[in-house]
Amino acid sequence: MLPNESIYHNLDKTSFTFENLERNTFLESFQLITLFVDLLLLNLILGICINFYSLDITFKTNTGSWLISFLVLANSIWLAVALYNDIYKWYELIRPAKKVKTLTNIISIYFAILTTVYYYIFFPVLNTNFLIPVFISFLFASIIAHLFFRKFYKKLMPPFQYIIVGGKPSHLPYISDVLDDSYGEKSDCVGWFGNSSFDNVKWLGTYSKLKQYVKHNSFDKLFYISSDLPKSEVRGIMDLCESRLIDFELIPRELDMFKGATTVVLNDKLTILAPIKEPLQRLRNKLIKRTFDIFFSLFVILTILPWLFPIIAFFIRLESNGPIFFLQKRTGYWNKPFQFIKFRSMAINKESNSKQAVRNDMRVTKVGAFLRKTSLDELPQFFNVLKGEMSVVGPRPHMLKHTEEYSELIETYMVRHKVKPGITGWAQINGYRGPTETLDKMQNRVKYDVHYMKNWTLLMDIRCVIFTVINMIRGEDNAC
């Protein structure tokens, strides 16, 4: 929140150094208490679940020593994972939603490591049934505990306060919005130092008054962007902040150049600011998505196609001569063409590789119209998924001719090829399935595809599958 005169706080406190010391001492105690509670919950849940599911003494060995070894290892792995990922950071009071997401990710990683170690070392001495209940119980218990401590901390501690030094007019609202989104309602931008004032921003003074302000006022962090101060002056301010127990952090001058979030890349002694990679550029997420694709496509191929395929094939051949399947080159992952397969829904024609299907298209057969309306014509693409050419969910693959045309008309069109094309997609469940007769329809489809790519989660894929099945049952109006 950007400050104005009515909310500005005069924080002149001669003993603020001691107050900051007390605050940091409290924070350290608070972190240790939270860590202790997590360990207590983990061991309590492990003990209850192991006892409930009993021990499977397959080997003639001392089960008690195995159990103690497992508990020691479980606690050690949790300490390593939790401390490495810094989940006991309370200083800025991260928003609840972000805290829950962080805990879910870290506890999932922890149990993936623990399960792997368990199967390599302890299986089959201990019964395996207790691992999943432990994961679910500890996840919910830890989230509840952390949210409780967050509420407790919020009542005890004053707002997280910061000042901004330098920058352009556009920087201040941007920084305030980002910090407010991360830190929540307990963050307060005290004001800004610069050569001139801006509307709706509390101006604390010129750079010449900065040192004096830091000496006699209490706040938690100083964000430095850019200014005409010499480096020696800036280093002096850094030293002063350090002596006053105030965090000094540097924000790159062109922080608003990137459209989305950024990350810092360390290259020897050079610090590089880069856009954060899309979720599906990370190996972990690729493996999760690929695993989902394999299992889901196998399920469809082994349980649905064996009985449905002969029925569809029979009616296709009954109505018109020609092949059962329609094969076509489409644009795939990283712009690589692949052989796309679907049930044939049109009479044989010479325009299939150049002309998109439109509403009331005379080329579409009666059986084909039904297949398109219910999306059953797409079922053979699960073989494309199994081969790794497609994904269950992703941007729909287009004809090579259309890729060539639209890449010249839509700036972000080619970005959608950074992920595998899908049988269904985020654009399709949001109303952009079927023909794109106008440029604005294709632009909106691309917009949804890029949003999917930049915000992918497994839950997003599952949601797309569920809504696609619902649309298949009730029939899709946009299909043609």
C-alpha positions as CSV (number, residue, x, y, z in Angstrom):
1,M,0.0,0.0,0.0
2,L,1.5,3.4,-1.0
3,P,1.4,5.9,1.8
4,N,-0.2,9.3,2.0
5,E,-0.2,12.0,4.6
6,S,-3.1,10.5,6.6
7,I,-1.3,7.1,7.1
8,Y,2.2,8.3,7.5
9,H,3.9,7.3,10.7
10,N,6.5,9.3,12.5
11,L,8.8,6.6,13.7
12,D,11.5,8.7,15.5
13,K,12.7,6.3,18.2
14,T,16.2,6.7,19.7
15,S,16.1,3.1,21.0
16,F,15.0,1.5,17.8
17,T,18.2,-0.5,17.5
18,F,17.3,-2.3,20.7
19,E,13.7,-2.7,19.5
20,N,14.9,-4.3,16.3
21,L,17.2,-6.6,18.3
22,E,14.2,-7.7,20.4
23,R,12.2,-8.2,17.3
24,N,14.9,-10.4,15.7
25,T,15.4,-12.3,18.9
26,F,11.6,-12.9,19.0
27,L,11.7,-14.0,15.4
28,E,14.4,-16.6,16.1
29,S,12.4,-18.0,19.0
30,F,9.3,-18.0,16.9
31,Q,11.1,-20.0,14.2
32,L,12.4,-22.5,16.6
33,I,9.0,-23.0,18.2
34,T,7.4,-23.5,14.7
35,L,10.1,-26.0,13.8
36,F,9.6,-27.9,17.1
37,V,5.8,-28.1,16.6
38,D,6.3,-29.4,13.0
39,L,8.7,-32.1,14.3
40,L,6.3,-32.9,17.1
41,L,3.4,-33.3,14.7
42,L,5.5,-35.4,12.3
43,N,6.6,-37.8,15.0
44,L,3.1,-38.0,16.6
45,I,1.5,-38.8,13.2
46,L,4.2,-41.3,12.3
47,G,3.8,-43.1,15.6
48,I,0.0,-43.2,15.4
49,C,0.0,-44.4,11.7
50,I,2.7,-47.0,12.2
51,N,1.0,-48.3,15.3
52,F,-2.4,-48.4,13.6
53,Y,-1.3,-50.2,10.5
54,S,1.1,-52.4,12.7
55,L,4.5,-53.6,11.8
56,D,5.2,-56.3,9.2
57,I,8.0,-58.3,10.6
58,T,9.0,-60.1,7.5
59,F,12.6,-60.6,8.5
60,K,13.8,-62.0,11.8
61,T,15.3,-58.9,13.0
62,N,15.0,-56.3,15.8
63,T,12.0,-54.3,14.6
64,G,12.5,-51.7,17.3
65,S,15.9,-50.7,16.1
66,W,14.6,-50.5,12.5
67,L,11.7,-48.2,13.7
68,I,14.1,-45.9,15.6
69,S,16.4,-45.7,12.6
70,F,13.4,-44.9,10.3
71,L,12.2,-42.1,12.7
72,V,15.7,-40.6,13.0
73,L,16.0,-40.6,9.2
74,A,12.5,-39.2,8.7
75,N,13.3,-36.3,11.1
76,S,16.7,-35.6,9.5
77,I,15.2,-35.5,6.0
78,W,12.5,-33.1,7.1
79,L,15.0,-30.8,8.8
80,A,17.1,-30.8,5.6
81,V,14.2,-30.1,3.2
82,A,12.5,-27.5,5.5
83,L,15.6,-25.5,6.3
84,Y,16.9,-25.6,2.8
85,N,13.6,-24.1,1.5
86,D,13.4,-21.6,4.4
87,I,9.8,-22.3,5.3
88,Y,10.2,-20.9,8.8
89,K,10.6,-17.4,7.5
90,W,8.1,-15.1,9.3
91,Y,9.7,-11.8,8.9
92,E,7.5,-10.4,6.0
93,L,4.4,-12.4,6.9
94,I,3.7,-14.0,3.5
95,R,0.1,-14.2,2.5
96,P,-1.8,-17.4,3.6
97,A,-2.4,-18.6,0.1
98,K,1.3,-18.4,-0.8
99,K,2.2,-20.1,2.6
100,V,-0.2,-23.0,1.9
101,K,1.2,-23.4,-1.6
102,T,4.8,-23.4,-0.3
103,L,4.0,-25.9,2.4
104,T,2.2,-28.2,0.0
105,N,5.1,-28.2,-2.4
106,I,7.8,-28.8,0.2
107,I,5.9,-31.5,2.1
108,S,5.3,-33.3,-1.2
109,I,9.0,-33.1,-2.0
110,Y,9.8,-34.4,1.5
111,F,7.5,-37.4,1.2
112,A,8.8,-38.2,-2.3
113,I,12.3,-38.4,-0.8
114,L,11.2,-40.3,2.3
115,T,9.3,-42.8,0.3
116,T,12.2,-43.4,-2.0
117,V,14.6,-43.9,0.9
118,Y,12.1,-46.1,2.7
119,Y,11.8,-48.5,-0.2
120,Y,15.5,-48.7,-0.6
121,I,16.4,-49.3,3.1
122,F,13.4,-50.3,5.2
123,F,11.1,-52.3,2.9
124,P,9.7,-54.8,3.6
125,V,10.5,-54.6,7.4
126,L,7.9,-52.0,8.0
127,N,4.3,-52.1,6.6
128,T,3.9,-49.8,3.6
129,N,0.3,-48.8,4.2
130,F,1.1,-46.0,6.7
131,L,3.0,-43.7,4.2
132,I,0.0,-42.1,2.4
133,P,-2.0,-41.5,5.6
134,V,1.1,-39.9,7.2
135,F,1.6,-37.6,4.2
136,I,-2.1,-36.4,4.1
137,S,-2.2,-36.0,7.9
138,F,1.1,-34.2,8.2
139,L,0.2,-31.9,5.3
140,F,-3.1,-30.7,6.9
141,A,-1.7,-30.6,10.4
142,S,1.3,-28.5,9.3
143,I,-0.8,-26.1,7.3
144,I,-3.2,-25.6,10.2
145,A,-0.2,-25.1,12.6
146,H,1.5,-22.5,10.4
147,L,-1.7,-20.6,9.8
148,F,-2.3,-20.5,13.5
149,F,1.2,-19.3,14.2
150,R,0.8,-16.7,11.4
151,K,-2.3,-15.3,13.1
152,F,-0.5,-15.3,16.5
153,Y,2.5,-13.5,15.0
154,K,0.3,-11.0,13.3
155,K,-1.2,-9.9,16.6
156,L,2.1,-9.7,18.4
157,M,4.3,-7.9,15.9
158,P,4.0,-4.4,14.3
159,P,3.5,-4.0,10.5
160,F,6.4,-4.8,8.2
161,Q,7.6,-1.3,7.1
162,Y,9.8,-0.3,4.3
163,I,11.0,2.8,2.4
164,I,11.9,3.2,-1.3
165,V,14.9,5.1,-2.5
166,G,15.2,6.3,-6.1
167,G,13.5,5.0,-9.2
168,K,11.0,6.2,-11.8
169,P,7.4,7.3,-11.2
170,S,6.2,4.0,-12.7
171,H,8.3,2.0,-10.2
172,L,6.5,3.0,-7.0
173,P,2.9,1.6,-7.7
174,Y,4.5,-1.5,-9.3
175,I,6.7,-2.2,-6.3
176,S,3.9,-1.5,-3.8
177,D,1.5,-3.9,-5.7
178,V,4.1,-6.7,-5.8
179,L,5.0,-6.4,-2.1
180,D,1.4,-6.0,-1.0
181,D,0.6,-9.2,-3.0
182,S,3.4,-11.1,-1.3
183,Y,3.4,-9.7,2.2
184,G,-0.2,-9.0,2.7
185,E,-2.1,-6.6,5.0
186,K,0.8,-6.3,7.5
187,S,3.1,-4.4,5.1
188,D,3.4,-0.6,5.0
189,C,5.3,1.6,2.6
190,V,6.4,4.4,4.8
191,G,7.5,6.6,1.9
192,W,9.9,7.5,-0.8
193,F,13.2,9.4,-1.2
194,G,14.0,11.2,-4.5
195,N,14.7,14.5,-6.2
196,S,11.1,15.4,-6.6
197,S,7.7,14.4,-5.3
198,F,5.0,12.3,-7.0
199,D,1.3,12.4,-6.7
200,N,-0.3,10.0,-4.1
201,V,3.2,9.0,-2.8
202,K,4.5,10.2,0.6
203,W,7.7,12.0,-0.3
204,L,10.2,11.8,2.6
205,G,12.7,14.2,1.1
206,T,15.7,14.5,-1.3
207,Y,18.7,12.1,-1.1
208,S,20.5,14.6,1.1
209,K,18.1,13.9,3.9
210,L,18.2,10.1,3.6
211,K,21.1,9.4,6.0
212,Q,19.6,11.6,8.7
213,Y,16.2,9.8,8.3
214,V,17.8,6.3,8.6
215,K,19.7,7.4,11.7
216,H,16.5,8.6,13.6
217,N,13.7,6.4,12.3
218,S,12.7,2.8,12.7
219,F,11.7,0.6,9.8
220,D,12.5,-2.9,8.6
221,K,13.8,-2.6,5.0
222,L,15.2,-0.1,2.5
223,F,14.6,-0.9,-1.2
224,Y,17.1,1.0,-3.4
225,I,16.3,1.2,-7.1
226,S,18.5,3.8,-8.8
227,S,19.6,7.4,-8.2
228,D,22.2,10.0,-9.1
229,L,24.0,9.3,-5.8
230,P,27.7,8.3,-6.2
231,K,28.5,4.7,-5.3
232,S,30.4,5.7,-2.3
233,E,27.3,7.4,-0.9
234,V,25.2,4.3,-1.6
235,R,27.7,2.1,0.2
236,G,27.6,4.5,3.1
237,I,23.9,4.1,3.3
238,M,24.3,0.3,3.1
239,D,26.7,0.4,6.0
240,L,24.4,2.7,8.0
241,C,21.5,0.3,7.5
242,E,23.6,-2.6,8.6
243,S,24.6,-0.8,11.8
244,R,20.9,0.0,12.5
245,L,19.8,-3.6,11.8
246,I,17.8,-2.5,8.7
247,D,17.8,-4.7,5.6
248,F,19.1,-3.1,2.5
249,E,18.0,-4.6,-0.8
250,L,18.7,-3.6,-4.4
251,I,16.0,-3.6,-7.0
252,P,17.1,-3.5,-10.7
253,R,16.4,-0.2,-12.4
254,E,14.4,-1.7,-15.2
255,L,12.3,-3.9,-13.0
256,D,9.1,-3.2,-15.0
257,M,10.6,-4.2,-18.3
258,F,9.5,-7.8,-17.9
259,K,5.8,-8.6,-18.2
260,G,5.8,-11.3,-15.5
261,A,7.9,-12.4,-12.5
262,T,11.7,-12.6,-12.7
263,T,14.4,-14.6,-11.1
264,V,18.1,-13.9,-10.4
265,V,20.7,-16.0,-12.3
266,L,24.2,-16.1,-10.8
267,N,26.9,-16.4,-13.4
268,D,30.2,-16.4,-11.6
269,K,30.5,-12.7,-10.3
270,L,27.8,-11.5,-12.7
271,T,24.2,-11.2,-11.5
272,I,21.6,-11.6,-14.3
273,L,17.9,-10.8,-14.1
274,A,15.8,-13.1,-16.2
275,P,12.1,-13.9,-16.6
276,I,10.9,-16.9,-14.5
277,K,10.6,-20.0,-16.7
278,E,7.2,-21.4,-17.4
279,P,6.2,-24.3,-15.1
280,L,6.5,-26.8,-18.0
281,Q,10.1,-25.8,-18.7
282,R,11.1,-27.5,-15.4
283,L,12.0,-31.1,-15.5
284,R,9.9,-32.0,-12.4
285,N,6.7,-30.6,-13.9
286,K,7.5,-32.2,-17.3
287,L,7.8,-35.6,-15.6
288,I,4.5,-35.1,-13.6
289,K,2.6,-34.1,-16.8
290,R,4.1,-36.9,-18.8
291,T,3.2,-39.5,-16.1
292,F,-0.4,-38.2,-16.1
293,D,-0.5,-38.4,-19.9
294,I,0.8,-42.0,-20.0
295,F,-1.6,-43.3,-17.4
296,F,-4.7,-41.4,-18.7
297,S,-4.1,-42.3,-22.3
298,L,-3.5,-46.0,-21.4
299,F,-6.8,-45.9,-19.5
300,V,-8.7,-44.6,-22.5
301,I,-6.9,-47.0,-25.0
302,L,-7.4,-50.1,-22.9
303,T,-10.9,-49.5,-21.5
304,I,-12.8,-47.3,-23.9
305,L,-11.4,-47.8,-27.4
306,P,-11.6,-51.6,-27.5
307,W,-15.4,-51.5,-27.6
308,L,-16.1,-48.1,-29.0
309,F,-13.7,-48.2,-31.9
310,P,-15.6,-51.0,-33.8
311,I,-18.9,-49.1,-33.4
312,I,-17.5,-45.8,-34.7
313,A,-15.6,-47.5,-37.5
314,F,-18.7,-49.4,-38.6
315,F,-20.8,-46.2,-38.9
316,I,-18.1,-44.3,-40.7
317,R,-17.7,-46.9,-43.4
318,L,-21.5,-47.4,-43.5
319,E,-22.1,-43.8,-44.5
320,S,-19.1,-43.1,-46.8
321,N,-16.3,-44.9,-48.6
322,G,-12.8,-44.1,-47.5
323,P,-10.4,-44.7,-44.6
324,I,-11.6,-44.8,-41.0
325,F,-8.8,-42.5,-39.8
326,F,-7.9,-39.0,-41.0
327,L,-4.1,-38.4,-40.9
328,Q,-2.6,-34.9,-41.3
329,K,0.6,-33.1,-40.6
330,R,0.1,-30.6,-37.7
331,T,2.5,-28.2,-35.9
332,G,3.8,-29.8,-32.7
333,Y,6.2,-29.3,-29.8
334,W,8.8,-26.6,-30.6
335,N,7.3,-26.1,-34.1
336,K,8.1,-29.7,-35.1
337,P,5.5,-31.3,-37.5
338,F,3.9,-34.6,-36.5
339,Q,1.3,-37.0,-38.0
340,F,-2.0,-36.1,-36.3
341,I,-4.7,-38.8,-36.2
342,K,-8.5,-38.7,-35.7
343,F,-11.6,-40.5,-36.8
344,R,-12.6,-39.3,-40.3
345,S,-15.6,-36.9,-40.0
346,M,-15.6,-35.6,-43.6
347,A,-16.1,-37.0,-47.1
348,I,-12.9,-37.3,-49.0
349,N,-12.0,-33.8,-50.4
350,K,-9.0,-31.9,-51.8
351,E,-9.3,-29.0,-49.3
352,S,-8.7,-30.9,-46.1
353,N,-5.1,-29.6,-45.7
354,S,-5.9,-26.0,-46.5
355,K,-9.4,-25.2,-45.5
356,Q,-10.7,-25.1,-41.9
357,A,-14.0,-26.7,-41.1
358,V,-16.8,-24.1,-40.7
359,R,-20.4,-24.2,-39.4
360,N,-22.7,-26.2,-41.7
361,D,-19.7,-27.4,-43.7
362,M,-21.0,-29.5,-46.6
363,R,-17.9,-31.8,-46.4
364,V,-18.9,-33.0,-42.9
365,T,-20.9,-36.3,-42.9
366,K,-23.8,-37.0,-40.6
367,V,-21.8,-39.4,-38.6
368,G,-18.9,-36.9,-38.6
369,A,-21.2,-34.2,-37.3
370,F,-22.1,-36.4,-34.3
371,L,-18.5,-37.3,-33.7
372,R,-17.4,-33.6,-33.8
373,K,-20.2,-32.5,-31.5
374,T,-19.3,-35.1,-28.9
375,S,-15.5,-34.8,-29.5
376,L,-15.4,-38.6,-30.1
377,D,-13.4,-37.9,-33.4
378,E,-10.5,-36.9,-31.2
379,L,-10.1,-40.3,-29.4
380,P,-7.4,-41.7,-31.6
381,Q,-5.1,-38.9,-30.6
382,F,-4.5,-40.8,-27.3
383,F,-2.1,-42.8,-29.4
384,N,-0.3,-39.5,-30.3
385,V,-0.2,-38.8,-26.5
386,L,1.3,-42.3,-25.8
387,K,3.9,-41.7,-28.4
388,G,4.9,-38.4,-26.8
389,E,3.8,-36.2,-29.7
390,M,0.9,-34.7,-27.8
391,S,-0.4,-34.2,-24.3
392,V,-3.9,-34.8,-22.9
393,V,-4.1,-31.1,-22.2
394,G,-2.4,-28.3,-24.2
395,P,-2.9,-25.9,-27.0
396,R,-4.7,-27.5,-30.0
397,P,-2.4,-28.3,-32.9
398,H,-3.1,-26.4,-36.1
399,M,-2.5,-27.2,-39.7
400,L,1.0,-26.2,-41.0
401,K,-0.6,-23.7,-43.4
402,H,-2.4,-22.0,-40.5
403,T,0.7,-21.9,-38.4
404,E,2.6,-20.1,-41.1
405,E,-0.3,-17.6,-41.6
406,Y,-1.1,-16.8,-38.0
407,S,2.6,-16.5,-36.9
408,E,2.7,-13.4,-39.1
409,L,-0.5,-11.9,-37.8
410,I,-0.3,-12.7,-34.0
411,E,2.8,-11.7,-32.1
412,T,2.6,-14.4,-29.4
413,Y,1.3,-17.2,-31.7
414,M,4.5,-19.2,-31.8
415,V,4.9,-19.1,-28.0
416,R,2.1,-21.7,-27.7
417,H,4.5,-24.3,-29.2
418,K,6.7,-24.3,-26.2
419,V,4.4,-27.0,-24.7
420,K,3.1,-30.1,-26.4
421,P,-0.2,-29.7,-28.2
422,G,-3.2,-31.3,-26.5
423,I,-6.4,-33.2,-27.2
424,T,-8.2,-30.6,-25.2
425,G,-7.0,-27.2,-23.8
426,W,-7.6,-24.2,-21.6
427,A,-8.9,-22.2,-24.6
428,Q,-11.4,-25.0,-25.5
429,I,-13.1,-25.2,-22.1
430,N,-13.3,-21.4,-22.1
431,G,-15.4,-21.2,-25.2
432,Y,-12.8,-21.2,-28.0
433,R,-13.3,-24.6,-29.5
434,G,-14.1,-25.0,-33.1
435,P,-13.5,-22.7,-36.1
436,T,-11.7,-19.4,-35.8
437,E,-13.4,-17.5,-38.7
438,T,-12.0,-14.1,-37.5
439,L,-8.6,-13.0,-36.4
440,D,-9.9,-11.8,-32.9
441,K,-11.1,-15.4,-32.2
442,M,-7.7,-16.8,-32.9
443,Q,-6.1,-14.0,-30.8
444,N,-8.3,-14.9,-27.9
445,R,-7.5,-18.6,-28.3
446,V,-3.8,-17.9,-28.3
447,K,-4.2,-15.7,-25.2
448,Y,-5.8,-18.6,-23.3
449,D,-3.1,-21.0,-24.6
450,V,-0.3,-18.7,-23.3
451,H,-2.1,-18.2,-20.0
452,Y,-2.2,-22.0,-19.6
453,M,1.5,-22.3,-20.5
454,K,2.5,-19.7,-17.9
455,N,0.3,-20.9,-15.1
456,W,0.3,-24.7,-15.6
457,T,-0.5,-27.0,-12.7
458,L,-1.6,-30.6,-12.6
459,L,-5.0,-29.5,-11.2
460,M,-5.4,-27.2,-14.2
461,D,-5.0,-30.3,-16.5
462,I,-7.5,-32.3,-14.4
463,R,-10.0,-29.4,-14.5
464,C,-9.7,-29.3,-18.3
465,V,-10.3,-33.0,-18.6
466,I,-13.4,-32.8,-16.3
467,F,-15.0,-29.9,-18.2
468,T,-14.2,-31.6,-21.5
469,V,-16.0,-34.8,-20.5
470,I,-19.0,-32.6,-19.4
471,N,-19.0,-30.9,-22.8
472,M,-18.8,-34.3,-24.5
473,I,-21.9,-35.5,-22.7
474,R,-24.0,-32.4,-23.3
475,G,-22.6,-31.7,-26.7
476,E,-20.4,-28.8,-27.8
477,D,-22.2,-25.8,-29.4
478,N,-19.0,-24.5,-31.0
479,A,-18.2,-27.8,-32.8
480,C,-18.9,-28.0,-36.5
